[in-house]
Amino acid sequence: MAKLWFVVAFFAAVSFACLEPSRLDDHSLFYVSGDDIHGIVKRDVSFTVAPAFFLLEKLPFLKRKIQTGEYEVKKGEPAIAVILKMLDGKRVRHKLTIPEGYTVKMISDIIDRNELLFGEVPAEIPEASLAPNTYFYYFGDTKASLVAQMREQMQLVRQKLLVKNSTSLSADEVITLASIIEKESGNKGERRTISSVFHNRLAIKMRLQSDPTVVYTLSNGLGKLKRALTRRDLQFPSPYNTYRNAGLPPNPICCPGEDAILAAMTPEKTDYLYFVANKEHTGHIFSRDYKAHLAAVRSVKR
């Protein structure tokens, strides 16, 4: 009889505890498959008593349903709601947006610093193989799986866009040129004009002379310098330096977006060979010859 009373009392306590509201402000419980759920809740102190979670811990057939993840606990939410959330796998979903023009090294550093992701970032990811986009992930996902998502997305972008390529450039050359166009201007309205300048230069075997290709090497793949470029920098020996080397660099210099890729494949029809950023740095002044270009440079400096 005593044992029966104990069982009845225990389940009564569990039932009561299931209705106990969380006493903390909105926050998250982090669970890794196999962890002691009861221990996690006790350390979290959202609930004064946690026999419901203790019971869950002792029922392997239920516990196995809980996925590694982050589970939201709202202030005043009853324990049973949290338990059902865990059993349903309703994990907190996180968002990561990769802007156009980031380099693989920049993206890898962002992913590597993310403490919600497990494992290591894969080594030697080719430049421009990760698509700028918004990605979703959960606590417990691996860094490698997020990189795989980005690589798969870039493959889809290439398949969608490069069938439209009517230039003399190969698919890889289009991506390389797109990466330069991406870094040269944030003004989407002029990207096809910038593309025309580079196509015109390639056609007459004139060096591209693009500053971002120099920055790419000097910044060790980060794509940004903390200082202005100097004339001496433009002579820096590197296969990416388009001031020293003719044609396109050997590989892309960033991960371009779809607009830049389309611009590389569909240049505007112009006879421009030069451009310089305008005074407001909102776009560029385009010129057909070097004399006009020098005049544009002087006007900007004034």
C-alpha positions as CSV (number, residue, x, y, z in Angstrom):
1,M,0.0,0.0,0.0
2,A,2.9,2.4,0.8
3,K,4.4,1.8,-2.6
4,L,1.0,2.6,-4.3
5,W,0.8,5.8,-2.3
6,F,4.3,6.7,-3.4
7,V,3.5,6.1,-7.1
8,V,0.3,8.1,-6.8
9,A,2.1,10.9,-5.0
10,F,4.9,10.9,-7.6
11,F,2.6,11.1,-10.6
12,A,0.5,13.7,-8.9
13,A,3.7,15.8,-8.3
14,V,4.7,15.2,-12.0
15,S,1.2,16.3,-13.1
16,F,1.4,19.4,-10.9
17,A,5.0,20.2,-12.1
18,C,3.9,19.9,-15.8
19,L,1.7,22.9,-15.2
20,E,4.4,25.0,-13.4
21,P,5.1,28.2,-15.4
22,S,8.7,29.2,-16.3
23,R,9.8,31.9,-14.0
24,L,12.6,33.3,-16.1
25,D,12.5,35.7,-19.0
26,D,12.4,34.3,-22.5
27,H,15.5,32.2,-23.1
28,S,16.7,28.9,-24.6
29,L,17.4,25.4,-23.4
30,F,20.3,23.7,-25.3
31,Y,20.1,20.0,-25.6
32,V,22.7,17.6,-27.1
33,S,21.5,14.1,-27.9
34,G,22.2,11.9,-24.9
35,D,22.5,14.7,-22.3
36,D,20.7,14.4,-19.0
37,I,17.5,16.4,-19.6
38,H,16.6,16.6,-16.0
39,G,20.1,17.9,-15.2
40,I,19.9,20.6,-17.9
41,V,16.6,21.9,-16.5
42,K,17.8,21.9,-12.9
43,R,20.8,24.0,-13.9
44,D,18.6,26.3,-15.9
45,V,16.3,26.9,-12.9
46,S,13.4,27.9,-15.1
47,F,11.3,25.7,-13.0
48,T,11.4,25.3,-9.2
49,V,10.9,21.5,-9.4
50,A,11.5,19.3,-12.5
51,P,10.0,15.9,-11.9
52,A,8.4,15.9,-15.3
53,F,11.8,16.2,-16.9
54,F,13.1,13.6,-14.6
55,L,10.4,11.2,-15.8
56,L,11.2,12.1,-19.4
57,E,14.9,11.2,-18.7
58,K,13.8,7.8,-17.4
59,L,11.7,7.0,-20.5
60,P,14.2,6.1,-23.3
61,F,11.6,5.5,-25.9
62,L,10.5,9.1,-25.5
63,K,13.9,10.6,-24.9
64,R,15.1,9.2,-28.2
65,K,12.6,11.4,-30.0
66,I,14.3,14.6,-28.8
67,Q,16.7,16.0,-31.4
68,T,19.9,17.9,-30.6
69,G,18.9,21.6,-30.7
70,E,17.9,24.8,-29.0
71,Y,14.4,25.0,-27.5
72,E,12.8,28.2,-26.7
73,V,11.3,28.7,-23.2
74,K,9.0,31.7,-22.8
75,K,8.3,33.4,-19.5
76,G,5.2,31.9,-17.9
77,E,5.2,28.9,-20.3
78,P,4.3,25.6,-18.5
79,A,6.8,22.8,-18.3
80,I,4.5,20.5,-20.4
81,A,4.7,23.0,-23.3
82,V,8.5,22.9,-23.3
83,I,8.4,19.0,-23.1
84,L,6.0,18.8,-26.1
85,K,8.2,21.3,-28.0
86,M,11.2,19.0,-27.4
87,L,9.3,15.9,-28.4
88,D,8.0,17.6,-31.5
89,G,11.5,18.7,-32.5
90,K,10.4,22.4,-32.6
91,R,13.9,23.8,-32.4
92,V,14.9,27.5,-32.7
93,R,15.9,28.2,-36.3
94,H,18.8,30.6,-36.9
95,K,19.5,32.7,-40.0
96,L,22.8,33.6,-41.6
97,T,23.0,36.1,-44.5
98,I,26.1,36.1,-46.6
99,P,26.4,39.4,-48.6
100,E,27.5,39.4,-52.2
101,G,31.2,40.1,-52.6
102,Y,32.4,38.2,-49.5
103,T,35.4,36.0,-50.0
104,V,35.6,32.4,-49.0
105,K,38.0,33.3,-46.2
106,M,35.5,35.9,-44.8
107,I,32.6,33.4,-45.0
108,S,34.8,30.6,-43.4
109,D,35.8,32.9,-40.6
110,I,32.1,33.8,-39.9
111,I,31.1,30.1,-39.8
112,D,34.2,29.1,-37.8
113,R,33.3,31.6,-35.0
114,N,29.7,30.4,-34.8
115,E,29.4,28.6,-31.4
116,L,26.0,27.1,-32.3
117,L,27.5,24.9,-35.0
118,F,29.6,21.8,-34.4
119,G,32.7,20.4,-36.0
120,E,35.3,22.2,-38.3
121,V,35.0,24.3,-41.4
122,P,36.3,22.2,-44.4
123,A,39.8,23.1,-45.6
124,E,40.6,24.5,-49.1
125,I,37.2,25.7,-50.2
126,P,37.6,27.1,-53.8
127,E,37.0,30.8,-54.1
128,A,33.5,31.7,-55.5
129,S,32.2,28.2,-54.7
130,L,29.9,29.5,-52.0
131,A,26.7,31.4,-53.0
132,P,25.8,34.7,-51.3
133,N,22.3,34.1,-49.9
134,T,20.4,33.7,-46.6
135,Y,20.8,30.3,-45.0
136,F,19.0,28.7,-42.0
137,Y,20.5,26.3,-39.5
138,Y,19.9,24.8,-36.0
139,F,22.1,24.5,-32.9
140,G,23.9,21.2,-33.4
141,D,24.2,21.4,-37.2
142,T,27.8,21.0,-38.4
143,K,29.9,23.7,-40.0
144,A,30.6,21.4,-42.9
145,S,26.9,20.9,-43.5
146,L,26.3,24.7,-43.8
147,V,29.3,25.0,-46.2
148,A,27.8,22.2,-48.2
149,Q,24.5,24.1,-48.4
150,M,26.4,27.1,-49.8
151,R,28.3,25.1,-52.3
152,E,25.1,23.4,-53.5
153,Q,23.4,26.7,-53.9
154,M,26.3,28.1,-56.0
155,Q,26.0,25.0,-58.2
156,L,22.3,25.7,-58.7
157,V,23.1,29.4,-59.6
158,R,25.7,28.3,-62.1
159,Q,23.3,25.8,-63.7
160,K,20.6,28.4,-63.9
161,L,22.6,31.3,-65.2
162,L,25.5,30.0,-67.3
163,V,23.3,28.4,-69.9
164,K,22.6,32.0,-71.0
165,N,26.3,32.7,-71.6
166,S,26.7,34.1,-75.1
167,T,30.2,35.6,-74.6
168,S,33.5,34.0,-75.6
169,L,34.4,33.4,-72.0
170,S,34.2,29.9,-70.4
171,A,31.9,29.3,-67.4
172,D,34.8,29.6,-65.0
173,E,36.0,32.8,-66.7
174,V,32.5,34.3,-66.4
175,I,32.5,33.7,-62.6
176,T,36.0,35.2,-62.3
177,L,35.0,38.3,-64.2
178,A,31.8,38.5,-62.2
179,S,33.8,38.5,-59.0
180,I,35.8,41.5,-60.2
181,I,32.6,43.4,-61.3
182,E,31.1,42.6,-57.9
183,K,34.0,44.2,-56.0
184,E,34.2,47.2,-58.4
185,S,30.7,48.6,-57.7
186,G,27.8,48.2,-55.3
187,N,25.7,50.1,-57.8
188,K,23.7,47.3,-59.6
189,G,22.5,49.7,-62.3
190,E,26.0,50.2,-63.7
191,R,27.4,46.7,-63.5
192,R,26.7,45.9,-67.2
193,T,28.6,49.1,-68.1
194,I,31.6,48.1,-65.9
195,S,31.4,44.7,-67.6
196,S,31.6,46.3,-71.0
197,V,34.8,48.1,-70.0
198,F,36.4,44.8,-69.0
199,H,35.2,43.0,-72.1
200,N,36.4,45.9,-74.3
201,R,39.9,45.7,-72.6
202,L,40.0,41.9,-73.0
203,A,39.2,42.2,-76.7
204,I,42.2,44.5,-77.4
205,K,44.4,42.6,-74.9
206,M,44.6,45.7,-72.6
207,R,45.3,45.0,-68.9
208,L,42.2,45.1,-66.7
209,Q,44.0,47.2,-64.1
210,S,41.4,46.5,-61.4
211,D,42.2,47.6,-57.8
212,P,40.2,44.8,-56.1
213,T,42.5,42.1,-57.7
214,V,45.5,43.7,-56.0
215,V,43.6,44.0,-52.7
216,Y,42.7,40.3,-52.8
217,T,46.3,39.3,-52.6
218,L,47.5,42.1,-50.2
219,S,44.6,41.2,-47.8
220,N,45.4,37.5,-47.9
221,G,42.0,36.7,-49.3
222,L,39.9,38.9,-47.1
223,G,39.1,41.4,-49.9
224,K,39.6,44.5,-47.7
225,L,42.5,46.7,-46.6
226,K,42.6,49.0,-43.7
227,R,44.4,51.6,-45.7
228,A,44.3,53.1,-49.2
229,L,46.1,51.4,-52.1
230,T,49.4,53.0,-53.1
231,R,51.2,53.1,-56.5
232,R,53.7,50.7,-55.0
233,D,50.9,48.3,-54.2
234,L,50.0,48.2,-57.9
235,Q,53.4,46.7,-58.7
236,F,53.0,43.9,-56.1
237,P,54.0,40.6,-57.8
238,S,51.0,38.3,-57.8
239,P,49.2,36.3,-60.5
240,Y,46.0,38.2,-59.3
241,N,47.5,41.6,-60.0
242,T,45.8,42.8,-63.2
243,Y,48.1,45.8,-63.3
244,R,51.1,43.6,-64.0
245,N,49.4,40.7,-65.8
246,A,47.3,40.6,-68.9
247,G,43.8,38.9,-69.0
248,L,41.8,37.6,-66.1
249,P,43.3,36.5,-62.8
250,P,43.7,32.7,-62.4
251,N,40.7,32.4,-60.1
252,P,37.8,34.6,-58.8
253,I,38.5,37.1,-56.1
254,C,35.2,36.8,-54.2
255,C,31.8,35.1,-54.2
256,P,29.7,37.1,-56.7
257,G,26.0,37.4,-56.6
258,E,23.6,36.6,-59.5
259,D,23.5,40.3,-60.7
260,A,27.2,40.4,-61.2
261,I,27.2,37.0,-63.0
262,L,24.5,38.2,-65.4
263,A,26.5,41.4,-65.9
264,A,29.6,39.4,-66.8
265,M,27.6,37.5,-69.4
266,T,25.6,40.4,-70.8
267,P,27.9,43.4,-71.0
268,E,26.3,46.7,-72.3
269,K,27.5,47.6,-75.8
270,T,29.8,50.6,-75.3
271,D,33.2,51.7,-76.4
272,Y,34.3,52.7,-72.9
273,L,37.8,51.7,-71.7
274,Y,38.1,53.6,-68.4
275,F,36.1,54.4,-65.3
276,V,36.7,56.2,-62.0
277,A,34.5,56.5,-58.9
278,N,32.5,59.7,-58.8
279,K,32.7,62.3,-56.0
280,E,29.9,60.8,-54.0
281,H,31.2,57.2,-54.5
282,T,27.7,56.2,-55.6
283,G,28.9,55.2,-59.1
284,H,31.5,55.8,-61.7
285,I,32.4,58.2,-64.6
286,F,33.1,56.3,-67.8
287,S,35.5,57.4,-70.5
288,R,36.3,56.2,-74.0
289,D,40.0,57.4,-74.1
290,Y,42.8,58.1,-71.7
291,K,42.7,61.8,-72.1
292,A,39.0,61.9,-71.1
293,H,39.7,59.6,-68.2
294,L,42.4,61.9,-66.8
295,A,40.0,64.8,-67.0
296,A,37.4,62.7,-65.1
297,V,40.0,61.8,-62.5
298,R,41.0,65.5,-62.1
299,S,37.3,66.5,-61.7
300,V,36.8,63.9,-59.0
301,K,40.0,65.1,-57.1
302,R,38.8,68.7,-57.3
